[in-house]
Amino acid sequence: MTAFRFIPVTPHPLLSPYIAKMYVFESSGRLPALDKKLIVPNANFKLTLTYRNGIVANIEGKPFIQGEHELSLTGLIDTPVMLDPQEDKQTGTIIIEFNPLGAYRLFHLSYIEVKNQIVSMGDLISNSAKELQSKLADASVLNLKLAVLQDFLIKRLEKAAPDSIYDYCIQRISDSKGLMTVAALEKDTGYSARWLNKKFSEHLGTGPKNLSEIVRFKQFYEAYAAGLPWQRLKDHIYQYYYDQSHFLRAFKRFTGFTPTDLQYGLNELATKHYRS
């Protein structure tokens, strides 16, 4: 049986407001072929360093291979992802997940173009990425690699400027657990839906309505991944969805399966990744 673990890492205090979670994933090899190696959308961007072995991801039928010692950025994902080590051997990966407040402050790029994409950092910030990957390769131990990555991010953060209206809207969506509507944001901010969608597209790669849907499903899936009994899960459904059919559409959209299908094929990678 393949052994794996998620090792949590505490971000630097300057970065912590913008990082949802930071961890190291280690695996002894590939997961069993019949397991669903499922990564469910959680509204975070991901900076990934494969320091031992590589990874293979499948997004909407499109494969992405990240080789050993490579660095990538995953844009906003609103569709299920299948993930596995590239080769059947020991794997080590550092993952930094940025919340929707964080990515735009650290990486100045077209977020619409990286939505549902995993992109090599060399393609996004070519000169900086080459220098960073060289430093990471020279760092002989894991703690040094983590320090190099965080130092790189802190330097980028120093040059960033906040967008107060966007930040306010993100906070409102988060505080409402995905129940905030675009109409309510219009009323709160005084800006039109068209203006808000443009702002979100610039900083996130999608509109506020889509982000709210991801955040809303996150409330349910966190409980599902934690193994909450079905009877208690029903309470989560009716807190966030009009009825069962509304919920089932969201479940199929974000996992690719029905609850029954997923129940018998879900492995610990999927649940521990979501809760790590």
FIGUBA-752461 format. One record per residue: residue in one letter; x, y, z of N, C-alpha, C, O in turn. Coordinates in steps of 0.1 Angstrom, whole numbers, plus 5000, padded with zeros to 4 digits. Layout:
aXYZXYZXYZXYZ ...
END
This chain:
m500849885000500050005000500950135000501950135007 t500550224992501250354991501150435004499950455008 a502250475010502150555022502350705018503250735010 f501650795024501850935021501451015033500750965042 r501951145033501551235044501651375040502351415031 f500951455047500951605045501551665058501151645069 i502651745056503351805067503051955067503552025058 p502352005076501952145076503252235079504052195087 v503252345073504352445074503652575078502752625072 t504252645088503752775093504352885084505652895084 p503552965077504153065068504753185076504453195088 h505653255070506253375076505153475079504153485072 p505253545091504153635094503753735084502553775083 l504653785076504353875065503553815054502753885047 l503653685053502953615042501653555047500753525038 s501453535060500353455065498953515061498053435059 p498753645060497453695056497053655042495853655038 y498053615034497753585020497853435016497553385005 i498253355026498453205024497353135031497253145044 a496553055024495552975030496152855038495752825049 k497152795031497852685038499152655030499252685018 m500052605038501452575032501852435038501752415050 y502252345029502552215034503552145025503752185014 v504052025030504851945022504151805020503651755030 f504051765008503451635005504551535002505351554993 e504551425009505451315006504751185004503751155011 s505151104994504550984991505550874987506650904982 s505250754990506250644987506050594973506950514968 g505050634966504850594952503450634947502850724953 r503050584936501750614930500650554939500850454946 l499450604937498350554945497750444937497950434924 p496950354943496350244936495450284924494850394924 a495550214913494950254900493450274902492950364895 l492750204910491250214911490850334920489650374920 d491750394928491450504936491150634928491850654918 k490250714933490050844926490950944933490750984944 k492050984925493051074930492551224928493051294920 l491551254936490751374933491151494941491251484953 i491351604934491551734941490351824938490151854926 v489551864948488351934946488652084948489452124956 p488052174939488352314940488152374954487152344961 n489052464958488952524971489152674971489352744981 a489152734959489352884956490752934959490953054959 n491752844960493152884963493952864950493752784942 f494952954949496052944939497152854945497352864957 k497852784937498952694942500252724936500352714923 l501252744944502652744939503252614944503252574955 t503752534934504252394936505652374932506052414921 l506452324941507852284938507952134940507752074951 t508352064929508551914930510051894932510851894922 y510451864944511851854947512251704947513451674947 r511351614947511651474945510551404936509351414940 n510951354925509951294915509151414910509351524913 g508151384901507351484895505851454898505551354905 i504951534892503551504894502851514880503351574871 v501751444879500951444867499551484871498951424880 a498951584865497651634868496751634855497351644844 n495551604857494551614846493451704849492651684859 i493351814841492251914843491451924830491951954820 e490151884831489251884820489751804808489651854797 g490351694811490951604801492251644795492851574787 k492851754801494151804796495251764806495151804818 p496251684802497251644811498351754813498651824804 f498851764825499951844828501051774836500751704846 i502251774831503351704837504351804843504851884835 q504651794856505651874862506751794866506651714876 g507951804860509051724863509751754876509451854882 e510651674880511451694892512151824892512751864881 h512251904903512952024905512352144896512952234893 e511052124893510352234886509352304895508952254905 l509052424891508152514898506952554890507152594878 s505752544895504552584887503652664895503652664908 l502652734888501652804895500252754889500152744877 t499352714898498052674894497052784896496952844907 g496452824885495452934886494152884893494152774899 l493152974894491952944900491352814893491152814881 i490952714901490452594896488952594900488652604912 d488052564890486652544894486052414888484852404885 t486952324886486652194881487552084888488652124892 p487051964889487851864896489151834889489251834876 v490251804897491551764891491951624896491751594908 m492551544887493051424891494551434892495251484883 l495151374902496551404905497251274909496651194917 d498551254905499351134909500751164907501151254899 p501651104915503151114912503451074897502750984892 q504451134892504851104878505350964876505050884867 e506250924886506750784886506450714899506150774909 d506450584898506050504910507250494919507950384920 k507650604926508750604935508550724945507550794944 q509450734954509250844964509050974958509751014948 t508151054964507751184959507851284970507551254982 g508351404967508351514976507951644969508551684959 t506951714975506451834968506151944979505451904989 i506552064977506152174985505052244978505052274967 i503952274986502752344980502452464989502252445001 i502352574983501952694990500552744983500552764971 e499552744991498252784986497852924990497752955002 f497653004980497353144983495853164982495153114974 n495253234992493853264992493653374981494553434976 p492353404978492053504967492553644970492653724961 l492953674982493553804985495053804982495653914980 g495653684980497153684979497753684966498753754964 a497153604957497853584944498153714936499253734931 y497153804935497353924927498354014933498954094925 r498654004946499654094952501054034949502054114949 l501153914946502453844944502853824930504053824926 f501853804921502153764907501253854898500053854898 h501953934890501254034881501153964867502053974859 l499953904865499753834852498353834849497453884857 s497953774837496553764833495953644840496253534836 y495153664850494553554857493553474849493253364852 i492853544840491953474831492653364823492153254821 e493853394819494653294810495153174818495353074812 v495253194832495753074839494653004847494852914854 k493353044845492252974851492152834846492252814834 n492052744855491952594852493252554844493152464836 q494352614848495652584841496752564852496652624862 i497652474849498952474857500052514847500252454837 v500652624851501652694842503052694849503152724861 s504052654841505452664845505752814849505452904842 m506352824861506752964865507753024855507753144854 g508452944848509452994838508653064827509253154820 d507453024824506653084813505953214818505653304810 l505853234832505153344837506153464841505953574838 i507253424847508253524852509653464848510353424857 s509953464836511053384831512453404838513053314843 n512853534839514153564845514153534860515153464865 s513153574867513053554881512953404884513453354894 a512153334876511953194878513253114877513453024884 k514053144867515253074865516253094877516852994881 e516353214881517153244893516653174905517453114913 l515353174907514753104919514952954918515252894928 q514652894907514852744905516352704908516552604913 s517252794904518652764906518952764921519652674926 k518452864928518552874943517952754950518552694959 l516752714945516052604951516852474949516852384958 a517452454937518252334934519452324943519852224947 d520052444946521252454954520952424969521852384977 a519752454973519352434987519252284990518452214985 s520152244999520452095000519352025009519151905008 v518652105018517652045027516352115025516252225020 l515352045030513952095028513752235034513152325028 n514252255047514052375053514652495046514052605046 l515752475039516352575031515552615019515352725015 k514952505013514052535001512852615005512452704998 l512252585017511152665022511552805025510752895022 a512752825030513152965033513453035020513053155020 v513952975010514253044997512953084991512753194986 l511952994991510653024985509953144992509453234986 q509953145005509353245013510053385011509453485011 d511353375011512153505009511753564995511653684994 f511653474985511253524971509853594972509653694966 l508953524979507553584980507553714988506753804984 i508253724998508253845006508853964998508254074999 k509853934990510354044982509354094971509254214968 r508553994966507554034957506354114964505854204958 l506054074976505054134984505354284987504454364987 e506654314989507054444992506754544981506654664983 k506554494968506354584957504854584954504454654944 a503954514962502554504958501754614964502154674974 a500654644958499754744963498354684964497854614955 p497654704975496354644977495254714969495354824965 d494254634966493054694960491854684970491354574972 s491554794976490654784988489254744984488654674992 i488754784973487354734969487354584967486454514972 y488254534959488354394956488554314970487854214972 d489454364978489754294991488454295000488154195006 y487654404999486454405007485454305002484854235010 c485354294989484354194983484754054986483953964989 i486054024986486553894989486253855003485853745007 q486453955012486153935026484653905029484353825037 r483853975022482353965023481953825018481053755025 i482553775007482153645002482653535012481953435015 s483853555018484353465027483553455040483253355045 d483253575045482453585058481053525056480553465066 s480453535044479153485042479153335038478153275037 k480353275037480553135034479953105020479352995018 g480153205011479653184997478253214995477753194983 l477553275004476153315002475953454997474853494994 m477053534997476953674992476653674977477253604969 t475653754973475353764959475953884953476453974960 v476053884940476654004933475754124935476254234936 a474454104936473554224939473854284952473854404953 a474154204962474454254975475854334975476054434982 l476754274967478054344966477854484959478554574962 e477054484949476754614942476154714952476654834952 k475254664960474654754970475754804980475754924984 d476554714985477554744995478654844990479054934997 t479054824978480154894972479855014964480555114963 g478555014958478155124949478655104935478455194927 y479354994933479854964919478954864912478254784919 s478854874899477954784891478554644890479754614893 a477654554887478054414885479154394874480054324875 r478954474864479954474853481354514858482354454854 w481354624865482654674871483254574880484454544880 l482454504889482954404898483454284891484454234895 n482754244881483254124873484554154866485454064866 k484754274861486054314855487154314866488254264863 k486854364877487854374888488254234892489454204894 f487254144894487554004898488353934887489253854890 s487953954875488653894863490153934864491053844861 e490454054867491854104867492654034878493754004876 h492054024890492753974901492653824905493353764912 l491553764899491253624902491053534890491353414891 g490653594879490453504867489053454866488753384856 t488153504875486753464874485853564881486453654888 g484553564880483653664886483353624900483553514905 p482753724908482353694922481353594923481353514933 k480353574914479353464915480053334915479653244923 n480953304906481653174905482453154918482453044923 l483153254923483953234935482953204947483253114954 s481853264948480853234958480453094957480253024968 e480253044945479752904944480852804948480552704954 i482152834946483252744950483352754966483452644972 v483252874971483352884986482152824993482352755003 r480952824987479752764993479952614993479652545003 f480452554982480552414981481652364991481652254997 k482652454993483752425002483252395017483752315024 q482152465021481552445034481052305035481352235046 f480452255025479952115025481052015024481151915032 y481952035015482951935012483951925023484551815026 e484252025031485052015043484451915053485251835058 a483151925055482551835064482451695058482651595065 y482251685045482251555038483651485039483751365042 a484651565037486051505037486451465052487251385053 a485851535061486151505075485351375080485551335091 g484451325071483751195075482551215083482051125090 l481951335082480651355089479551265084479451255072 p478751205093477751115089476751185080476451305081 w476151105071475251165060474051245066473751345061 q473551195077472351265083472751405087472051505085 r473951425093474451555097474951635085474851755085 l475351565074475751635062474551705056474651815049 k473351645057472151705052471851845057471351935050 d472251865069472152005075472952105067472452215065 h474152065063475052155055474352175041474452295036 i473752075036473152095022472052215023472152305015 y471152205033470052305033470452435039469652525038 q471652445044472152575048472652655036472652775036 y473052585026473752655015473052635001473452694991 y472152535000471452514987469952514989469452484999 y469252554978467852564978467152434981466252414988 d467652324974467052194975468152094971469252124968 q467751964971468651854968469251864954470351834952 s468351894944468851894930469852004928470851994921 h469652124935470652234934471952184940473052214934 f471952114951473152064957473851954948475051964946 l473051864942473651764934474351814922475351764917 r473751924916474451984904475752044908476752024901 a475852104920477152154925478152044928479252054925 f477651934934478451824937479151764925480351734924 k478251744915478751684902479751774895480751734890 r479451904896480352004889481752004895482752004888 f481752004909483052024915483851894918485051904921 t483151784918483851654920483951564908484751484907 g482951584898482851494887482051374889481951284880 f481551354901480851234905479551264913479351384917 t478751164914477551184924478151144938479151084939 p477451184948477851144962478050994964478950954970 t477150914958477250774959478450714952479150634958 d478650764940479850714932481150744940482050664940 l481150864945482450914951482650844965483850814968 q481650814971481750754985482550624985483250594994 y482450544974483050414973484350414966485050304964 g484850534961486150534954487050634959488150654954 l486650714969487450824974488550774983488350694992 n489750824981490850784989491350894998490851004998 e492250865007492750955017493451075011493451185017 l493951064999494651174993493651294991493951404995 a492451254987491451354984490951424997490851544997 t490751345007490151405020491251475028491051585033 k492451415029493551485037494051605030494351705037 h494051605016494551725009493551845013494051955015 y492351815013491351925015491351975029491152095032 r491751885039491751925053493051965058493152005069 s494151935050495451955056495752105059496852135063 
END
